[in-house]
Amino acid sequence: MDTAPFLVEIENPEPGTTRLTLSGDFDYTTSGDLATLSPTLMNSDLRTLEIDLTGVSFIDSSGLATLIHLYHAAEEHPAEMRFVGMTPYIAHLFEVTALDLVFNLPTSAT
Amino acid sequence: MDAVTHAPSTEVLRAIVDAASDGVVLCDADGAIVLVNAAAREMVPGDVASLLDLRREPGETYETAAGDRLLRVRREIFGIVHQAWYLRDVTAEAARADALRAERERARFLVEAGRRLSASLNTRRCARAATELAAGPLADAAMVVLPPQGMRRTAWLRTSAAGLEEGEIPVTAADQVPGLAEALAGFPPVPSRWLDPQQAPDWLLPAGFGPVGHLLVTPLPGNGVPAGALVLARREGGPSYDEDTETLVRVFAARAGAAISAAVLYQEQSATNAILAGDLLPPALPVIEGLELAGSLRAAQQTALIGGDFYDVLPTPDGPLVTLGDVCGKGPRAAVLAGQVRHSLRALLLLERDPEQLMRLLNRALLSSPTPGSHVTLVLAAVKGGAIDIAVAGHPAPLLLRADGVVEEVDARGSLLGAIKSGVLTLRIATIDLDSGDLLLLYSDGITEAFGGPTGREMYGATRLKTALATCAGLPATAVVERLEQLNSDWLAGGVFDDRALLAIRRSR
């Protein structure tokens, strides 16, 4: 299996909002990249953390764990974490793991 | 004006020959010496005639020793009366050539040593290669004493004319050889040292080795761990160790030490991995009246990526509790967590048999774990007579294959265990009836998320699994698991895969 490279783009569309656009395979081998970013993301200005998963081709349990970790970090900060982009595959994965009941998901994809 | 030339007189010619830097010896036809120039006298202070070989063809060159010099000699014939021998001192040239040849030998030896020592990550094989390489070029008998690693006895390997020998010595016996105990302990750091051959205990040398001339103990430097010691012995009368050979021994010991310590570390790591992976091994399934049980667990190929899929069938007085789960992450941490979850379930089952309550208890236990990221997905199926209570936490819901070939997805779901800090666990429990010929299939996401197919980038997916399952109606549980595993492997077509677990429960009557 050739893996799609995992990329994280960080933008600040407006003050207090940070948007992470993830793409590629988000798994055991790549999830550490995002986990190490977490402390830098939780800066004092952060009010909203937006996560776009439209370009993510695969998530494994380590990827999910990293999202949960980010969610808890945002909750403690405190900031709101919400998902702004989703594919049917990821929406299904969130449903199986019942994370759809925990996370703020976009209404269009669910 | 014509140029006037004068033929040189005999005296002048004699003076010219005498001043030449090559030695010149002139003889008459019978070999009686007529003239010996200064260079020849200097090269051969004694009887020069013994060096002159009358059988040589004119123009032929040969080498001969004169005292501690090496001379290159050429015979020439002039007319019918005279023959001459030209002598050149090539002692220094030959020494340089010898040195170069020896240097090339040493380089070749080290290249060969590097190649053979790096060929294996097995401690014994590395040590064996080290003794075989050293026996011959470096010693008449070469022995490697391996590091004891906290044991009371330690192994050695030795190569000599007697072939390869192996044995063990009590670690305390190392004290009989000065420097050996320190070399094995890796502390204090000791240089290699010459021993009085009389000091060698019997076990150090092969039987019938004969009197020892030279005995050298060299520590094998490892990567921060002691890698043992190299003992080299030469017989009495054999060449002594010159400075170049000692340097070669040191470089060789460094390479052998690095190879052996890498092998020691690798073997320790694989032993640890094997113990950890043992915690994930699927158990032998019990025989339960009226039920067929079949399971398959295919672990990811890379040993460093020990995965976290596991299953168990735990008997209770009410009927068996079937569990299948997947811990988050890979490697030793995943293996330890999977072991903890399996043992927790065993313990909790003594007090609680309801799947929903078991999930809540396990969730709380995982949330209080000091290790971050202790997330687990799990299916619990409590079989009670014809009914099965099913709780699902963050895991794909089991599939139900009815006797008539209809496939249903069990309507149960819930969140990942150990993940949501608020501790609120949302669970929807399902109870199904398992009638005669019905089969319940528990599986891990390694099955549905297997990448393969025509493009190699397509997921197997739940739909393909359901379609495959629908073709299995009427088959015994073992055959169903084998068939699904086979179809999934075909999809992967040899590609890299994650852990894949399947567990089927079928009511036989």
Interface residues (C-beta under 8 A of the other chain):
Chain A: M1 D2 Y28 F58 D60 S61 S62 L64 A65 I68 H69 H72 E75 Y89 E95 V96 T97 A98 L99 L101 V102
Chain B: L305 G308 D326 V327 C328 G329 K330 P372 G373 H375 T377 A393 G394 H395 P396 A397 R413 G414 S415 L416 A419 I420 K421 T426 D445 E449 F451 G452 G456 R457 M459 G495 V496 D498
